[in-house]
Amino acid sequence: MRFISALILVFALLSPLAVSAQEKDVTVPVSSLVMFTSGVSYFQHDGTVEGNAAMELTFSADQINDLLKSLVLRDLDGGTITSVTYSSRDPITRTLKTFAIDLTSNPSLTNLLAQTRGEPVEVTLTGGNRISGAVISVETRPVLPGGKGADAGPVPGDFLNLNTASGVSSVPLSDVQGIRFARKEVQDDLAQALQVLSSSHGIEKKKVVLHFSGSGKRRVRIGYILESPVWKTSYRLVLGDAGQHLLQGWALVENTSDNDWKSVALSLVSGRPITFVMDLYQPLYIQRPEVQLELYKSLVPRTNQMAMDEEPPEAEAKAAMAPPAPSAPRAFASGPSLSRNEAAAADQFSVSQGVTAAAKGGQVGDLFQYVIDKPVSLSRQQSAMLPILNQQVSGERYSLYNVSTDPKFPLNAVKLKNTSSLHLMQGPITVFDGGSYAGDAQITDLAPGAEQLITYAMDLDTEVAPQQGSSVVSLVSVKISKGVFFFSNKQQQERVYTIKNRGAKNRTVLVEHPLSPDWTLVNPREAAERTRDSYRFAVPVAAGKTAVLDVVETRMVDQSVLLASLGGDQVAVYVRSPVVSAAVKSALQKLAGLQQKIGDTTAQRSRMESRVSEISNDQSRIRQNMDRLNQTSDLYKRYVKTLSDEEDELARLSDGIAKLRDQEASQRKEIDSFIQSLDVT
């Protein structure tokens, strides 16, 4: 109950309360700090208080939201937390509108004076003269400019109208050097409005007071989350022989706060917990509608619609008009109290426990933490490098080739295995080989026992020449179903990598080959390993020798076309294919015979139609000639005979074309019926 009550009090009693006059001011120092890679840090204060006590903490205005969202207070030895008080912050525009002089819209001097009509002021003019009076108004009227622009005509000018002891005076604002309000209340109100504007810039400090109540000396704990820089890691890798290397890790931390860290137990947590900022500090107001009294509402005529349903029963009508029953008041019930064992377990919760050697690693939920073994002291606005790892790790050396990285040379690489007990957080690695700098690398988050390939330099002693090999497409299977011709082709592609080792040492080259989900690896049968995007093939290459890697992949491509759309040449190809079954070949051959028949019929009809066209052209020519001949001439009579014979031929051709068209329709129907009846594989 104690821990739960503390949480309830933190969030339910965040308003100024009457505190005991006997409260003593206390200071509880920061004892531990947990920095996360998500941009926040957990600060924990541990100490003692005696009797009724108050502790004051100071934060920037931007930190108050995180504090209100995460603050946890515990009075561990029988005391209670009575309240947490802090100064509220209204929305700046709402606050500014409460002052006599509204500075919300960045007013000019003219607008500012217009808000103070009736206020007595003392105006200092150019030359030091002063005039006192009450502000009547500020007006704009045309004035004639002096100097060279006098001929340009009047220009607008602003004037301050005052009611002075000698009468009404009009003072040009261009001559005003200073204005002081005679009433102290107005002058102070303006100063307060300016102070509110200044505080809105977010650079001022805010005080939060924690109130503890109890008797005797008691332990207290205060914890909260604040925004902080992300802690970072960097590594040094010294390459050794026999696959054993020295890995040294450093954590980079920054104290960007305004307080020094003095002997703070520091823990560094890697992982990405969800964190966000919510505005809990600024008061929120609900926009409420403005409702007029019934007295001021005007009645307007309206057309009422007719009812669609019958009138409700009398009982239902009465129930509908009855006022609602008052709701019972709700009570806040406290949760069950913690048992002694539960309270002890809660008291032991700390994100700063566990230390060994340079740093001890451990799981914190789904996160991983490094606990620095010695308390850390770091002045404000200072940074530090802290050692977190210094031990041997294993790793095999390779040359890693990827054509998209460099088409000619591979990279020097080490397959680093995290044989430490720590979770290695992502960061840069400086690699040393043979006592000198060898290059830079980078790792991602690496769990204990995990491996990652790191590259740090170009291997100029090894050259790789990739070439595109053969590409083959072969028919695999064919089937016919419901007028559709289905066929599957196997596509094969080849890529050849020629590797030349010009160095004095034997090498193992890891060749990265693109991984396509729809292609199946045929040769080599297996890759040394696979990444998200590529295969890795390990190719041993002796010193001064050449090795060849032949990568072959295949894939199946299923396609379909309408059987009726297959041409004779295509049918002939499938009939000759050894993978096509006898049933499919028989069906294709019969289809080809039927198509041949309809083809012959179509060709015959086309020839007749061509003859009809020829006769029609010839008859047109003859009729044109007959128009110029004497009807008694022999040529005219011969033309008549020719036209008569051609008309007889046209009649025969017309009958033949009609029969052939019917025959074509019958043959096409026969083909369609045959195609739809097929279901062979």
C-alpha positions in Angstrom: 0.0 0.0 0.0 2.9 2.3 0.8 4.4 2.3 -2.7 1.0 2.6 -4.4 0.0 5.4 -2.1 3.1 7.3 -3.0 2.3 7.1 -6.7 -1.3 8.2 -6.1 -0.1 11.2 -4.1 2.4 12.2 -6.7 -0.2 12.5 -9.4 -3.4 13.3 -7.4 -2.0 16.0 -5.1 -0.2 18.2 -7.6 -1.6 21.5 -6.2 -0.4 23.8 -3.5 -1.5 22.6 -0.1 -1.1 23.9 3.3 2.1 22.5 4.7 3.3 22.2 8.2 5.1 25.3 9.6 7.6 23.0 11.2 9.0 21.6 7.8 12.8 21.6 7.6 14.6 22.2 4.3 16.6 19.1 3.3 18.8 18.1 0.4 18.8 14.5 -0.9 21.7 14.1 -3.4 21.6 12.1 -6.6 22.9 8.6 -5.8 22.5 6.8 -9.1 21.9 7.6 -12.8 20.7 5.3 -15.6 21.3 6.6 -19.1 19.2 5.1 -22.0 19.9 5.1 -25.7 16.4 6.5 -26.3 17.4 10.0 -25.2 16.3 10.0 -21.6 18.0 9.3 -18.2 16.6 8.0 -14.9 17.9 10.1 -11.9 17.6 8.6 -8.4 18.1 10.5 -5.2 18.7 8.5 -2.0 19.0 10.0 1.5 17.4 10.6 4.9 14.9 13.2 6.3 13.8 13.8 9.8 10.3 14.8 10.9 8.4 17.0 8.5 10.7 18.1 5.7 10.6 19.8 2.3 13.1 19.4 -0.5 13.4 21.9 -3.3 14.4 20.8 -6.8 15.1 23.1 -9.7 14.4 22.3 -13.3 14.2 24.2 -16.6 10.7 24.8 -17.9 11.2 22.2 -20.7 12.0 19.5 -18.2 8.8 19.9 -16.1 6.7 17.7 -18.5 9.0 14.7 -18.2 9.2 15.2 -14.4 5.4 15.2 -14.0 5.1 12.2 -16.2 7.7 10.0 -14.4 8.2 11.3 -10.8 8.2 8.5 -8.2 8.5 9.3 -4.5 9.0 6.9 -1.6 9.2 7.5 2.1 10.6 4.1 3.2 10.2 4.1 7.0 6.6 4.9 7.8 6.4 8.5 6.6 4.2 9.8 3.8 4.5 12.2 0.9 1.9 14.9 1.5 2.2 16.8 -1.8 4.4 18.0 -4.6 3.9 21.7 -5.3 5.1 23.8 -8.3 4.1 27.0 -10.0 1.6 26.6 -12.7 2.0 27.9 -16.3 -1.1 29.1 -18.1 -1.1 29.4 -21.9 0.9 32.6 -22.6 -1.8 34.2 -24.7 -4.4 33.5 -22.0 -2.2 35.0 -19.3 -1.3 38.1 -21.3 -5.0 38.9 -21.9 -5.5 39.1 -18.1 -3.3 42.2 -17.8 -4.5 45.8 -18.3 -2.2 46.2 -21.3 -2.5 43.3 -23.7 0.8 42.4 -25.3 -0.4 39.3 -27.1 -0.3 40.7 -30.7 3.1 42.5 -30.4 1.4 45.9 -30.3 2.9 49.1 -31.7 3.2 52.2 -29.6 0.0 53.5 -31.2 -1.9 50.3 -30.3 -0.4 50.2 -26.8 -1.5 53.8 -26.1 -5.0 53.1 -27.5 -5.4 50.5 -24.8 -4.7 53.0 -22.0 -7.3 55.7 -22.8 -8.1 57.6 -19.6 -4.8 56.7 -17.9 -2.6 59.6 -16.7 0.8 59.6 -18.3 3.9 61.7 -18.3 5.3 62.2 -21.8 9.0 63.2 -22.5 9.4 65.1 -25.7 12.4 65.7 -28.0 14.6 68.3 -26.2 13.7 67.0 -22.7 10.4 68.8 -22.2 7.7 66.9 -20.3 3.9 67.1 -20.5 1.5 65.4 -18.2 -2.1 64.5 -18.9 -4.7 61.7 -19.4 -4.8 59.8 -22.6 -7.8 60.7 -24.7 -7.0 58.9 -28.0 -4.4 58.2 -30.6 -5.3 59.4 -34.1 -3.8 59.6 -37.6 -4.2 62.7 -39.7 -2.4 64.2 -42.7 0.6 66.5 -42.1 2.9 68.4 -44.4 6.4 66.9 -44.5 9.3 69.3 -43.9 12.5 69.4 -45.8 13.0 68.3 -49.4 9.8 66.3 -49.6 7.6 69.3 -48.8 6.3 69.5 -52.4 5.1 65.9 -52.3 1.9 66.7 -50.5 0.6 65.7 -47.0 1.5 62.3 -45.4 -0.2 60.5 -42.5 1.1 61.2 -39.0 0.1 59.7 -35.6 -0.8 62.1 -32.7 -1.4 61.5 -29.0 -4.3 63.5 -27.7 -3.9 64.4 -24.0 -6.2 66.1 -21.4 -3.7 68.3 -19.6 -4.1 70.9 -16.9 -4.2 73.6 -19.5 -6.6 71.8 -21.8 -6.5 69.3 -24.6 -3.1 68.9 -26.3 -2.1 66.9 -29.4 1.4 65.6 -29.4 3.0 64.1 -32.5 4.2 60.6 -31.7 7.3 61.3 -33.8 8.3 63.8 -31.1 7.7 61.4 -28.1 10.9 60.1 -26.6 9.4 58.4 -23.5 6.1 57.7 -21.7 5.6 56.8 -18.1 2.3 55.8 -16.6 1.5 57.9 -13.6 -0.4 55.2 -11.8 1.9 52.6 -10.2 -0.6 49.8 -10.7 -0.5 50.2 -14.5 3.2 50.5 -14.6 3.6 47.3 -12.5 1.0 45.5 -14.6 3.0 46.3 -17.7 6.2 45.0 -16.0 4.4 41.8 -15.0 3.2 41.2 -18.6 6.7 41.7 -19.8 8.0 39.2 -17.2 5.4 36.6 -18.5 6.7 37.1 -22.0 10.2 36.6 -20.8 9.4 33.5 -18.9 7.7 32.0 -22.1 11.1 31.7 -23.7 11.6 28.6 -21.7 15.0 29.5 -20.3 13.8 30.3 -16.8 14.2 27.8 -13.9 11.2 26.3 -12.2 11.1 25.1 -8.6 9.4 21.9 -7.5 9.0 21.3 -3.8 8.5 17.8 -2.3 6.8 17.6 1.1 7.5 14.7 3.5 5.5 14.1 6.6 6.4 11.8 9.5 8.4 11.4 12.7 11.9 10.5 13.3 14.7 9.8 10.9 13.6 8.1 7.7 15.0 6.9 4.4 13.6 8.5 1.3 14.0 7.8 -2.4 13.2 10.1 -5.4 13.2 9.0 -9.0 12.3 10.7 -12.3 13.1 10.6 -16.0 14.6 13.6 -17.9 15.7 14.2 -21.4 19.4 13.7 -21.9 22.0 13.1 -24.6 22.2 9.5 -26.0 25.2 7.7 -24.6 27.4 6.2 -27.3 30.0 3.5 -27.7 33.3 3.2 -29.6 35.6 0.2 -29.9 39.3 -0.6 -30.6 40.0 -4.0 -32.2 43.6 -5.3 -32.2 43.9 -8.2 -34.6 45.9 -11.1 -33.4 46.8 -14.6 -34.6 44.9 -17.9 -34.4 41.6 -16.1 -34.6 41.9 -14.3 -31.2 41.7 -10.6 -31.0 41.6 -7.9 -28.3 38.4 -5.8 -28.2 38.3 -2.7 -26.1 35.1 -0.8 -25.6 34.4 2.7 -24.4 31.2 4.5 -23.4 30.9 8.2 -24.2 28.6 10.1 -21.8 27.8 13.8 -21.4 26.7 15.7 -18.3 24.6 18.5 -20.0 22.8 19.3 -16.7 23.5 22.3 -14.5 24.6 20.1 -11.6 27.9 18.2 -11.0 27.7 14.4 -10.7 29.5 13.5 -7.4 30.2 9.8 -6.8 27.1 8.7 -8.8 26.4 5.0 -9.5 26.2 5.1 -13.3 24.4 2.5 -15.4 24.2 2.5 -19.2 21.2 0.8 -20.8 21.0 -0.2 -24.5 17.8 -0.8 -26.3 15.0 1.4 -27.6 12.2 1.8 -25.1 9.3 4.0 -26.3 9.5 7.5 -24.9 7.6 10.6 -25.7 6.8 14.1 -24.4 3.3 15.1 -23.2 2.4 18.6 -22.2 1.3 18.1 -18.6 2.7 21.4 -17.3 0.5 23.9 -19.2 -3.1 24.1 -18.0 -5.7 22.9 -20.5 -9.0 24.6 -21.0 -12.1 23.2 -22.7 -13.8 25.4 -25.3 -17.3 25.9 -24.0 -20.3 27.0 -26.1 -21.9 30.4 -25.4 -25.6 30.0 -24.7 -28.0 32.9 -24.5 -30.8 33.2 -22.0 -34.2 32.3 -23.2 -35.3 35.9 -22.7 -33.1 37.1 -25.6 -34.0 34.4 -28.1 -36.2 35.5 -31.0 -38.8 33.1 -32.2 -38.9 32.4 -35.9 -41.6 30.6 -37.9 -41.0 27.0 -38.8 -42.8 24.3 -40.7 -43.3 21.2 -38.5 -43.0 17.8 -40.1 -45.8 15.2 -39.7 -45.2 12.2 -37.5 -44.4 8.9 -39.2 -45.2 6.7 -36.1 -48.2 6.3 -33.8 -48.3 8.2 -30.5 -46.4 6.4 -27.7 -48.4 4.8 -25.0 -49.2 7.0 -22.0 -46.8 5.1 -19.7 -43.9 5.5 -22.2 -44.7 9.2 -22.7 -44.6 9.7 -18.9 -41.3 7.8 -18.6 -39.8 9.8 -21.5 -40.7 13.1 -19.6 -39.6 12.0 -16.2 -36.3 13.5 -14.9 -33.3 11.1 -14.8 -32.5 9.5 -11.4 -29.5 11.1 -9.7 -26.4 9.1 -10.0 -24.7 7.8 -6.9 -21.5 9.5 -5.8 -18.3 7.7 -6.7 -15.8 6.9 -4.0 -12.0 6.5 -4.6 -11.0 3.1 -3.2 -7.4 2.5 -2.3 -5.7 -0.7 -3.4 -4.6 -3.5 -1.1 -1.5 -2.9 1.0 1.8 -4.7 0.2 2.9 -7.6 2.3 6.2 -7.4 4.1 7.9 -9.5 1.4 6.4 -7.5 -1.4 7.5 -4.3 0.3 11.0 -5.6 0.6 11.1 -6.7 -3.0 9.9 -3.2 -4.1 12.5 -1.6 -1.9 15.2 -3.6 -3.6 14.2 -2.4 -7.1 17.1 -0.3 -8.4 18.5 0.2 -11.9 22.0 0.7 -10.4 22.7 -2.6 -8.8 25.5 -5.0 -9.7 29.2 -4.2 -10.3 32.3 -6.1 -11.3 35.6 -5.3 -13.0 35.2 -2.5 -15.6 31.5 -3.1 -16.2 29.0 -5.8 -15.5 26.3 -6.6 -18.0 22.8 -7.8 -17.3 19.3 -8.0 -18.7 16.7 -5.4 -17.7 13.5 -6.7 -19.2 14.1 -6.6 -22.9 17.0 -4.1 -22.5 20.6 -4.6 -21.6 22.7 -2.5 -19.2 26.3 -1.8 -18.3 26.9 -1.1 -14.7 30.1 0.9 -14.1 32.0 -0.6 -11.2 33.1 2.7 -9.6 31.1 5.8 -8.7 31.4 8.5 -11.4 32.1 12.2 -10.8 31.7 14.5 -13.7 31.4 18.3 -13.7 28.4 19.9 -15.4 28.7 20.6 -19.1 31.5 18.0 -19.3 31.9 14.7 -21.1 33.8 11.5 -20.3 34.9 8.2 -21.8 34.4 5.2 -19.5 35.9 1.8 -20.2 33.2 -0.9 -20.5 35.0 -3.8 -22.2 38.6 -5.0 -22.5 38.9 -8.7 -23.4 39.7 -11.3 -26.0 37.1 -12.1 -28.7 37.3 -14.6 -31.6 37.0 -13.9 -35.3 38.1 -15.4 -38.6 39.7 -13.3 -41.3 38.2 -13.1 -44.8 38.1 -11.0 -48.0 34.5 -9.9 -48.7 33.6 -9.2 -52.3 30.4 -7.5 -53.4 30.2 -6.2 -57.0 28.0 -3.2 -55.9 30.7 -2.1 -53.3 33.6 -2.4 -55.8 33.5 -4.3 -59.1 37.2 -5.2 -58.9 38.6 -5.5 -55.3 37.1 -7.2 -52.2 37.4 -5.7 -48.7 39.5 -7.0 -45.7 37.0 -8.4 -43.2 36.8 -10.2 -39.9 33.8 -12.3 -38.8 33.7 -11.0 -35.2 32.1 -13.3 -32.7 31.0 -11.7 -29.4 32.5 -14.2 -27.0 32.2 -11.8 -24.1 29.3 -11.8 -21.7 28.2 -8.3 -22.6 25.7 -7.1 -25.2 27.8 -4.9 -27.6 26.0 -1.8 -28.6 26.3 -0.4 -32.1 29.2 1.9 -32.7 32.4 2.5 -34.7 35.5 0.2 -34.4 39.0 1.3 -35.1 41.0 -1.7 -36.3 44.8 -2.2 -35.6 46.8 -4.9 -37.4 50.5 -5.7 -37.0 50.9 -2.8 -34.5 49.5 -0.1 -36.9 46.2 1.4 -37.9 44.4 -0.8 -40.4 41.1 1.0 -40.9 37.7 1.8 -39.5 34.6 -0.5 -39.2 31.2 -0.4 -37.7 29.0 -2.9 -35.9 25.3 -3.1 -35.1 24.0 -4.3 -31.8 25.6 -7.7 -31.1 24.3 -10.0 -28.5 26.6 -12.5 -26.6 27.5 -15.4 -28.9 26.3 -13.5 -32.1 28.6 -13.0 -35.1 28.9 -10.1 -37.5 31.2 -9.5 -40.5 33.0 -6.2 -40.3 35.0 -4.7 -43.1 37.8 -2.2 -42.5 40.0 -1.8 -45.7 40.3 -2.7 -49.4 42.1 -5.9 -50.2 44.3 -4.7 -53.1 46.1 -8.1 -53.4 42.9 -9.9 -54.5 41.0 -9.2 -57.7 37.6 -10.5 -58.8 36.2 -10.6 -62.3 32.5 -11.3 -62.5 31.0 -12.5 -65.8 27.5 -13.3 -66.9 27.3 -17.0 -67.9 24.8 -18.8 -70.1 21.0 -18.3 -69.9 18.8 -21.2 -70.9 15.0 -21.6 -71.1 13.5 -25.1 -71.4 10.0 -26.5 -71.5 9.1 -28.6 -68.4 5.4 -29.5 -68.6 2.3 -28.8 -70.7 -1.4 -29.4 -70.0 -4.7 -28.4 -71.6 -7.9 -27.6 -69.6 -11.1 -25.9 -70.6 -9.7 -24.2 -73.7 -6.6 -22.9 -71.9 -3.1 -24.1 -72.8 -0.9 -24.2 -69.7 2.9 -24.6 -70.0 5.8 -24.3 -67.5 9.3 -23.2 -68.5 12.5 -23.6 -66.4 14.8 -20.7 -66.7 18.5 -21.0 -65.8 21.0 -18.3 -65.3 24.7 -18.5 -64.6 27.2 -16.1 -63.0 31.0 -16.8 -63.0 33.4 -15.2 -60.6 37.1 -15.5 -61.4 39.2 -14.7 -58.3 43.0 -14.0 -58.5 45.1 -13.9 -55.3 48.3 -12.0 -56.0 49.3 -11.9 -52.3 51.8 -14.0 -50.4 49.2 -15.5 -48.0 46.3 -17.9 -48.6 42.9 -16.3 -48.5 39.3 -17.2 -48.1 37.1 -14.9 -50.2 33.5 -14.5 -49.3 31.6 -13.7 -52.5 28.3 -12.0 -52.0 25.8 -12.9 -54.7 22.3 -11.3 -54.9 19.6 -13.3 -53.4 16.3 -13.4 -55.5 13.4 -15.0 -53.7 12.0 -16.6 -56.9 15.3 -18.2 -58.0 16.6 -21.5 -56.5 20.3 -22.1 -56.0 21.6 -25.1 -58.0 25.3 -24.8 -57.9 26.9 -24.6 -55.4 24.3 -26.6 -53.6 24.5 -24.5 -50.5 26.0 -21.1 -49.5 28.3 -20.6 -46.6 25.7 -18.3 -45.2 22.8 -16.1 -46.2 22.0 -12.5 -45.4 18.7 -10.6 -46.0 19.8 -9.7 -49.5 22.6 -12.1 -50.6 24.3 -15.5 -50.5 27.8 -15.7 -49.3 30.0 -18.3 -50.9 33.4 -19.1 -49.3 36.1 -19.6 -51.9 39.6 -20.6 -50.7 42.3 -19.1 -53.0 46.0 -20.1 -52.5 48.7 -17.5 -52.7 49.5 -16.6 -56.3 46.6 -18.8 -57.6 43.3 -18.4 -59.3 39.9 -19.9 -58.3 36.6 -19.9 -60.1 33.1 -19.7 -58.5 30.3 -20.8 -60.8 26.8 -19.8 -59.5 23.8 -21.4 -61.2 20.2 -20.6 -60.3 16.9 -21.8 -61.8 13.3 -20.8 -61.5 10.0 -22.1 -62.8 7.8 -19.8 -64.9 4.2 -20.8 -65.3 2.2 -19.3 -68.3 -1.1 -19.8 -70.0 -2.7 -18.8 -73.4 -6.0 -19.6 -75.1 -5.6 -22.8 -76.9 -7.4 -21.4 -79.9 -4.7 -18.7 -80.3 -1.9 -21.2 -80.9 -0.7 -21.0 -84.4 0.4 -23.9 -86.5 4.1 -23.2 -86.0 3.7 -23.1 -82.2 1.7 -26.4 -82.3 4.4 -28.0 -84.3 7.0 -27.0 -81.7 5.1 -28.5 -78.8 4.3 -31.7 -80.8 8.1 -32.2 -81.4 8.9 -31.6 -77.7 9.9 -34.7 -75.7 8.4 -33.4 -72.5 4.8 -33.2 -74.0 2.7 -36.3 -73.2 1.2 -38.4 -76.0 -2.4 -37.3 -75.0 -1.5 -33.6 -75.3 0.3 -34.3 -78.6 -2.7 -36.2 -80.0 -5.0 -33.3 -78.9 -2.7 -30.8 -80.5 -2.4 -32.8 -83.8 -6.2 -33.1 -84.0 -6.5 -29.4 -83.3 -4.0 -28.8 -86.0 -6.1 -31.0 -88.5 -9.3 -29.1 -87.6 -7.5 -25.8 -88.0 -6.1 -26.9 -91.4 -9.7 -27.7 -92.5 -11.0 -24.4 -91.6 -8.0 -22.8 -93.1 -8.6 -24.5 -96.4 -12.2 -23.5 -96.3 -11.3 -19.9 -95.5 -8.7 -19.9 -98.4 -11.3 -21.2 -100.9 -13.8 -18.6 -99.8 -11.2 -15.9 -100.1 -10.4 -16.9 -103.7 -14.1 -16.8 -104.6 -14.5 -13.4 -103.0 -11.4 -12.2 -105.0 -13.1 -13.5 -108.2 -16.2 -11.6 -107.4 -14.2 -8.4 -106.9 -12.5 -9.0 -110.3 -15.8 -9.4 -112.1 -17.2 -6.3 -110.4 -14.3 -4.2 -111.6 -14.5 -5.7 -115.2 -18.3 -4.9 -115.3 -17.6 -1.3 -114.3 -15.1 -1.0 -117.2 -17.5 -2.6 -119.7 -20.4 -0.3 -118.8 -18.2 2.8 -119.1 -17.2 1.7 -122.7 -20.8 0.8 -123.6 -21.9 4.3 -122.8 -19.7 5.5 -125.8 -20.8 2.8 -128.3 -23.6 2.5 -130.7 -26.0 -0.1 -129.5 -26.1 -1.7 -133.0 -22.4 -2.2 -133.2 -20.8 -5.7 -132.9 -18.6 -4.6 -129.9 -21.6 -3.4 -128.0 -23.4 -6.7 -128.6 -20.2 -8.6 -127.5 -20.2 -6.5 -124.3 -23.8 -7.5 -123.6 -22.8 -11.1 -124.0 -19.9 -10.8 -121.6 -22.0 -9.1 -119.0 -24.5 -11.8 -119.2 -21.9 -14.5 -118.7 -20.3 -12.7 -115.8 -23.7 -12.3 -114.1 -24.2 -16.1 -114.3 -20.7 -16.6 -112.8 -21.5 -14.1 -110.0 -24.6 -16.0 -109.1 -22.6 -19.3 -108.9 -19.9 -17.5 -106.8 -22.4 -16.0 -104.5 -24.0 -19.4 -103.8 -20.5 -20.9 -103.3 -19.4 -18.2 -100.8 -22.6 -18.6 -98.8 -22.0 -22.4 -98.5 -18.4 -21.9 -97.6 -19.3 -19.4 -94.8 -21.8 -21.9 -93.4 -19.1 -24.5 -93.6 -16.6 -22.2 -91.8 -19.1 -21.6 -89.0 -19.7 -25.3 -88.7 -15.9 -26.0 -88.6 -15.3 -23.2 -86.1 -18.1 -24.6 -83.8 -16.5 -28.0 -84.1 -13.1 -26.6 -83.0 -14.7 -24.7 -80.1 -16.5 -27.8 -79.0 -13.3 -29.9 -79.2 -11.3 -27.3 -77.3 -13.8 -27.0 -74.5 -13.9 -30.8 -74.1 -10.2 -31.2 -73.7 -8.7 -31.9 -70.2 -5.3 -33.6 -70.8 -1.9 -33.5 -69.2 
